Amino acid sequence: MLIGGFQRFSLIDYPGKICAIVFTQGCNFRCPYCHNPELVNPELFEAPIPEENILSFLANRRGKLDAVEITGGEPVLQPDLIDFMSELKNLQYLVKLDTNGSNPGILSEAIERGIVDYFAMDVKAPLERYPEITNSRVDPAKIEDSIEIIMSSGLDYEFRTTVVKSQLSKRDIQEIGELIRGSKRYVLQKFVPVKVLDSKFLDEVSFYTDDELEYLRDAVKGYVVECEVR
């Protein structure tokens, strides 16, 4: 595992649980608004944190932490992700996996092995706009497969979209709602321009106000069981 960051304590990233967060290096998308450029752009990578250091810390925190979230970057790019998740389950932690949905096979394997408890999948755009929004050669069919796998898994999960006004319209959000129709939780994430992958992006970006985000939530909440702005 190429681990680019580690947060030892969080009360907000795994619903109802106290968790630690592992940040992996590398991503196959190049969303200009990405707020973790140091995990996406190889020129910004720092020396990886040894995996054994993370596992040792977690072994000593059993009973004080409930869960571990694996995020990135994009964790499914790590060739030993399944092994790492298995180690976390051996330590009796709940495991939350954040993903962009580009590798449905990994998601299926994690479910089959019983080593994941919660999925958080970013749905970047309507399927036909994925290459444009992610600046990547992505197969939209794999995104759709990942959505179906997660929804039929029987596990807890959420879908989420970072909502940037210059990137996604109300119609786009409604199309995403249709794509994930019937899902249990959909989160509209407010874009915060603190740091981004492409600084040029900020020259042309426009923002949804809080009132506009609530309007978008109301427009899409009929598609899902629960919809919130975060």
Buried (B, 14 or more C-beta within 10 A) or exposed (E): BBBBBBEEEBEEBBEEBBBBBBBBBBBBBEBBBBBBBBBBBEEEBEEEBEBEEBBEEBEEBEEEBBBBBBBBBBBBBBEEBBEBBBBBBEBEBBBBBBBBBBBBEBBBBBBEEEBBBBBBBBBBBBBEBBBEBBEBEBEBEBBBBBBEBBBEBEBBBBBBBBBBBBBBEBEBBBBBBEBBEEBBBBBBBBBEEEEBBBEEBEEEBEBBEEEEBEEBBEBBBEBBEEBBBE
